[in-house]
Amino acid sequence: MIGSESVTSYLIRRIWQMIPTLAGVILLIFVLFHFFGGDPAEIIAGQNASAQQVDVIRQQLGLDQPWWIQLWIFCKEVVTFNWGDSWATREPVAHIFLTRLPATLTIMIPLFLLTLVLSVPIALGVAYVRGTLTDRLTMMATTVALSISFLVYIIAGQWLFGFELAWFPIQGWAGSVWTNLALYVPLPVLLAVLVSLAPQVRLYRSFFLDEIGQDYVRTARAKGLGEGQVVFKHVLRNALIPILTDISLQLPGLFIGSFLIEVFFSIPGLGREVLLAVNRSDYPVIQATTIYLAMFTMVINLLTDVLYKLVDPRVVLK
């Protein structure tokens, strides 16, 4: 049983530790964008703009201020979550996140859940029948799948399921979540799951095999427990620790991977907006996305540490 006081004190301590980490991320992002990035005023003004026009845009964006004032403004934006307006579209950055993030989550959440629900049982199943023909064929299939680029999956999937079979529309998006889940989400999520399953199954299978070879498994078998009981009651539970670690590492990458899906399937999500912002050197949008991803990663790591304790009470939170 988990002690609520120990978990609470651990959470408070970790949150305090996040503050200097986040401060370092903020400083790094500011330095990279301020001293090493191109001049956004020149990019927004265009190649034919005069120096006076560029100076006017630079003044409007606040880029004529000393760097320490710009850093102070940037820190206030992070603390207040008020990033101002997009330099390219003049749309509030907060409104961009509020309107584009739901589409990204509509793709990311089913993708994450399906990958997790399918990869763990498949990996556990092939580990259970290790050395058999099923195990070998599964490993061969995952090896082939790992050798194929995600772009090939997208092109082949759109051609087969969109043009030839006409099962799903290739592009489009509706205002209804249920319409999107029924029509526009299945094809990109199906293709992304096919790509994600191969490495996950191979990795989780190795986790399960490591646990199967432990002494406690032989002891459980010697006590007369059935193979199914040993695998599901003991092996699965102990293998959840490295699986949780892998999931915590995959989540930020999964979020970024959904950006590629949005581009090829014309989904009006946050990923497509970020790519447009990169092409337009729209610093407020890019900086906000970078900071939010850093916060998201730190929160995921914190929750994963707490889940370690839930999965295995022997874990000590320090």
C-alpha positions as CSV (number, residue, x, y, z in Angstrom):
1,M,0.0,0.0,0.0
2,I,1.3,3.4,-0.9
3,G,1.8,6.0,1.8
4,S,0.0,9.1,0.8
5,E,2.4,11.3,2.8
6,S,5.5,9.9,1.1
7,V,4.0,10.3,-2.3
8,T,2.9,13.9,-1.6
9,S,6.2,14.9,-0.2
10,Y,7.9,13.3,-3.2
11,L,5.7,15.2,-5.7
12,I,6.4,18.5,-3.9
13,R,10.1,17.8,-4.0
14,R,10.1,16.8,-7.7
15,I,8.0,19.9,-8.7
16,W,10.6,22.1,-6.9
17,Q,13.3,20.3,-8.8
18,M,11.5,21.0,-12.1
19,I,11.8,24.7,-11.6
20,P,15.5,25.1,-12.3
21,T,15.3,22.6,-15.1
22,L,12.5,24.6,-16.7
23,A,14.5,27.8,-16.1
24,G,17.4,26.2,-18.0
25,V,15.2,25.2,-20.9
26,I,13.7,28.8,-21.1
27,L,17.2,30.3,-21.1
28,L,18.4,27.9,-23.8
29,I,15.4,28.5,-26.0
30,F,15.8,32.2,-25.7
31,V,19.5,32.1,-26.5
32,L,19.0,29.9,-29.5
33,F,16.2,32.0,-31.0
34,H,17.7,35.4,-30.1
35,F,21.3,34.9,-31.0
36,F,21.4,32.1,-33.5
37,G,18.1,32.3,-35.4
38,G,17.5,34.5,-38.4
39,D,16.0,37.9,-38.2
40,P,12.2,37.4,-38.2
41,A,11.6,41.0,-39.2
42,E,13.4,40.5,-42.5
43,I,11.6,37.2,-43.1
44,I,8.2,38.7,-42.5
45,A,9.0,41.9,-44.5
46,G,10.1,39.9,-47.5
47,Q,13.1,40.2,-49.8
48,N,12.0,43.4,-51.5
49,A,11.4,45.3,-48.3
50,S,13.4,48.4,-47.5
51,A,15.6,48.8,-44.4
52,Q,13.1,51.3,-43.0
53,Q,10.2,48.8,-43.4
54,V,12.3,46.1,-41.6
55,D,13.0,48.5,-38.8
56,V,9.3,49.3,-38.4
57,I,8.4,45.6,-38.2
58,R,11.3,44.9,-35.8
59,Q,9.9,47.7,-33.5
60,Q,6.4,46.3,-33.7
61,L,7.6,42.9,-32.7
62,G,9.7,44.3,-29.8
63,L,12.9,43.1,-31.3
64,D,14.5,46.5,-31.0
65,Q,14.6,46.2,-27.2
66,P,17.8,45.1,-25.3
67,W,18.2,41.4,-25.0
68,W,17.6,41.4,-21.2
69,I,14.3,43.1,-21.6
70,Q,13.3,40.6,-24.3
71,L,14.3,37.8,-21.9
72,W,12.2,39.3,-19.1
73,I,9.2,39.5,-21.5
74,F,9.8,35.9,-22.6
75,C,9.8,34.8,-18.9
76,K,6.6,36.6,-18.2
77,E,5.0,34.9,-21.2
78,V,6.0,31.5,-19.9
79,V,4.7,32.2,-16.4
80,T,1.4,33.8,-17.5
81,F,0.9,31.4,-20.5
82,N,0.3,34.6,-22.6
83,W,2.5,34.4,-25.7
84,G,0.9,37.3,-27.4
85,D,0.0,37.1,-31.1
86,S,1.5,35.1,-33.9
87,W,3.9,37.2,-35.9
88,A,2.7,35.9,-39.2
89,T,-1.1,35.7,-38.8
90,R,-1.6,38.1,-35.8
91,E,-3.8,35.3,-34.2
92,P,-3.3,34.9,-30.4
93,V,-1.0,32.0,-29.7
94,A,-3.3,30.8,-27.0
95,H,-6.2,30.7,-29.5
96,I,-4.0,28.7,-31.9
97,F,-3.4,26.1,-29.2
98,L,-7.0,25.9,-28.1
99,T,-8.3,25.4,-31.6
100,R,-5.6,23.1,-33.0
101,L,-4.8,20.9,-30.1
102,P,-8.1,19.0,-30.1
103,A,-7.4,17.7,-33.6
104,T,-3.9,16.6,-32.5
105,L,-5.3,14.8,-29.4
106,T,-8.0,13.1,-31.5
107,I,-5.2,11.5,-33.4
108,M,-2.7,11.0,-30.6
109,I,-4.9,9.4,-27.9
110,P,-6.3,6.6,-30.1
111,L,-2.9,6.0,-31.5
112,F,-1.3,5.7,-28.0
113,L,-4.1,3.5,-26.6
114,L,-4.2,1.1,-29.6
115,T,-0.4,0.7,-29.7
116,L,-0.3,0.0,-25.9
117,V,-3.3,-2.4,-26.0
118,L,-1.9,-4.4,-28.9
119,S,1.8,-4.4,-28.3
120,V,1.8,-5.6,-24.7
121,P,-0.4,-8.7,-25.3
122,I,1.3,-9.6,-28.5
123,A,4.8,-9.3,-26.9
124,L,3.6,-11.3,-23.9
125,G,2.1,-14.0,-26.2
126,V,5.2,-14.4,-28.3
127,A,7.3,-14.5,-25.2
128,Y,5.0,-17.2,-23.8
129,V,5.6,-19.4,-27.0
130,R,9.2,-18.4,-27.3
131,G,11.2,-20.5,-29.7
132,T,8.2,-21.7,-31.6
133,L,7.3,-21.0,-35.3
134,T,4.9,-18.3,-34.2
135,D,7.6,-16.5,-32.3
136,R,10.0,-16.7,-35.2
137,L,7.4,-15.5,-37.7
138,T,6.4,-12.6,-35.5
139,M,10.1,-11.5,-35.1
140,M,10.6,-11.7,-38.9
141,A,7.5,-9.6,-39.5
142,T,8.6,-7.0,-37.0
143,T,12.1,-6.9,-38.6
144,V,10.5,-6.3,-42.1
145,A,8.2,-3.6,-40.6
146,L,11.1,-1.8,-39.0
147,S,12.9,-1.7,-42.4
148,I,10.1,0.2,-44.1
149,S,9.8,4.0,-43.8
150,F,6.7,5.6,-42.4
151,L,6.3,7.5,-45.7
152,V,6.0,4.2,-47.5
153,Y,3.2,3.2,-45.2
154,I,1.4,6.5,-45.8
155,I,1.7,6.3,-49.6
156,A,0.8,2.7,-49.8
157,G,-2.0,3.0,-47.3
158,Q,-3.6,6.0,-49.0
159,W,-3.4,4.3,-52.4
160,L,-4.8,1.0,-51.1
161,F,-7.4,2.0,-48.5
162,G,-8.3,5.4,-50.0
163,F,-8.1,5.0,-53.8
164,E,-8.5,1.3,-54.6
165,L,-10.8,0.1,-51.8
166,A,-12.3,3.5,-51.0
167,W,-12.7,2.5,-47.3
168,F,-11.6,5.8,-45.9
169,P,-11.2,9.4,-47.1
170,I,-7.6,10.4,-47.5
171,Q,-8.1,14.0,-46.5
172,G,-10.7,16.1,-44.6
173,W,-11.8,17.0,-41.1
174,A,-15.1,17.8,-39.5
175,G,-16.3,19.8,-36.5
176,S,-17.6,16.7,-34.8
177,V,-15.3,14.5,-32.8
178,W,-17.4,11.4,-33.5
179,T,-17.4,12.1,-37.2
180,N,-13.6,12.5,-37.2
181,L,-13.2,9.3,-35.2
182,A,-15.5,7.4,-37.6
183,L,-14.2,8.8,-40.9
184,Y,-10.9,10.6,-40.9
185,V,-9.0,9.1,-37.9
186,P,-9.0,5.4,-38.7
187,L,-6.7,5.4,-41.7
188,P,-3.9,7.6,-40.3
189,V,-4.1,5.8,-36.9
190,L,-4.1,2.4,-38.5
191,L,-0.9,3.2,-40.5
192,A,0.8,4.8,-37.4
193,V,-0.1,1.7,-35.3
194,L,1.4,-0.6,-37.9
195,V,4.6,1.4,-37.7
196,S,4.7,1.6,-33.9
197,L,3.9,-2.0,-33.2
198,A,7.1,-3.5,-34.6
199,P,9.6,-1.8,-32.3
200,Q,7.3,-2.0,-29.3
201,V,6.6,-5.8,-29.7
202,R,10.3,-6.5,-30.1
203,L,11.3,-4.4,-27.1
204,Y,8.5,-5.7,-24.8
205,R,9.2,-9.3,-25.8
206,S,12.8,-8.8,-24.6
207,F,11.5,-7.4,-21.3
208,F,9.2,-10.4,-20.8
209,L,12.0,-12.9,-21.7
210,D,14.3,-11.3,-19.2
211,E,11.8,-11.8,-16.5
212,I,11.0,-15.4,-17.5
213,G,14.6,-16.3,-17.0
214,Q,14.7,-15.0,-13.4
215,D,14.9,-17.3,-10.3
216,Y,11.5,-16.3,-8.9
217,V,9.9,-17.7,-12.1
218,R,11.6,-21.1,-11.6
219,T,10.5,-21.0,-7.9
220,A,6.9,-20.3,-8.9
221,R,6.9,-23.2,-11.3
222,A,8.5,-25.5,-8.7
223,K,5.6,-24.6,-6.3
224,G,3.2,-26.0,-8.9
225,L,1.9,-22.8,-10.5
226,G,0.7,-23.1,-14.0
227,E,2.6,-21.4,-16.9
228,G,-0.3,-19.0,-17.5
229,Q,-0.5,-18.0,-13.9
230,V,3.3,-17.5,-13.8
231,V,3.3,-15.4,-16.9
232,F,0.3,-13.2,-16.1
233,K,0.7,-12.9,-12.4
234,H,4.4,-12.6,-11.9
235,V,6.2,-11.9,-15.2
236,L,3.8,-9.3,-16.5
237,R,3.8,-7.3,-13.3
238,N,7.6,-7.2,-12.9
239,A,8.0,-6.3,-16.6
240,L,5.7,-3.3,-16.3
241,I,8.6,-1.2,-14.8
242,P,10.7,-1.1,-18.0
243,I,7.5,-0.9,-20.1
244,L,6.4,2.2,-18.2
245,T,9.9,3.6,-18.7
246,D,9.6,3.0,-22.5
247,I,6.1,4.6,-22.5
248,S,7.3,7.7,-20.8
249,L,10.1,8.0,-23.4
250,Q,7.7,7.4,-26.3
251,L,4.9,9.8,-25.4
252,P,6.7,13.1,-26.4
253,G,7.9,11.4,-29.5
254,L,4.4,10.2,-30.2
255,F,3.1,13.7,-29.9
256,I,5.7,14.9,-32.4
257,G,5.1,12.0,-34.7
258,S,1.4,13.0,-35.0
259,F,2.7,16.2,-36.6
260,L,3.8,14.2,-39.7
261,I,0.4,12.5,-39.9
262,E,-1.4,15.9,-39.8
263,V,0.7,17.2,-42.8
264,F,0.1,14.2,-45.0
265,F,-3.6,13.8,-44.2
266,S,-4.3,17.6,-44.1
267,I,-5.5,17.5,-40.4
268,P,-5.9,21.0,-38.9
269,G,-3.9,20.1,-35.8
270,L,-1.2,21.7,-33.8
271,G,1.6,19.9,-35.7
272,R,0.7,21.4,-39.1
273,E,0.5,24.8,-37.4
274,V,3.9,24.4,-35.9
275,L,5.5,23.4,-39.3
276,L,3.9,26.4,-40.9
277,A,5.3,28.5,-38.1
278,V,8.8,27.1,-38.7
279,N,8.6,28.0,-42.4
280,R,7.4,31.5,-41.5
281,S,9.9,32.0,-38.6
282,D,6.9,32.6,-36.3
283,Y,8.9,32.6,-33.1
284,P,6.0,33.0,-30.6
285,V,4.3,29.8,-31.8
286,I,7.6,27.8,-32.0
287,Q,8.8,29.0,-28.6
288,A,5.4,28.2,-27.0
289,T,5.3,24.7,-28.5
290,T,8.9,24.0,-27.4
291,I,8.2,25.1,-23.8
292,Y,5.0,23.2,-23.6
293,L,6.7,20.0,-24.9
294,A,9.4,20.4,-22.3
295,M,6.8,20.8,-19.5
296,F,4.9,17.8,-20.9
297,T,8.0,15.7,-20.8
298,M,8.8,16.6,-17.2
299,V,5.2,15.9,-16.1
300,I,5.2,12.5,-17.9
301,N,8.5,11.6,-16.2
302,L,7.0,12.6,-12.8
303,L,3.9,10.6,-13.3
304,T,5.9,7.6,-14.5
305,D,7.9,7.6,-11.2
306,V,4.7,7.6,-9.2
307,L,3.3,4.7,-11.4
308,Y,6.5,2.7,-10.5
309,K,5.3,2.8,-6.9
310,L,1.8,1.8,-7.9
311,V,3.0,-1.2,-10.0
312,D,5.6,-2.3,-7.5
313,P,5.2,-1.3,-3.8
314,R,8.9,-2.2,-3.2
315,V,10.0,0.8,-5.2
316,V,11.2,3.6,-2.9
317,L,10.5,7.2,-4.0
318,K,13.5,9.3,-3.3
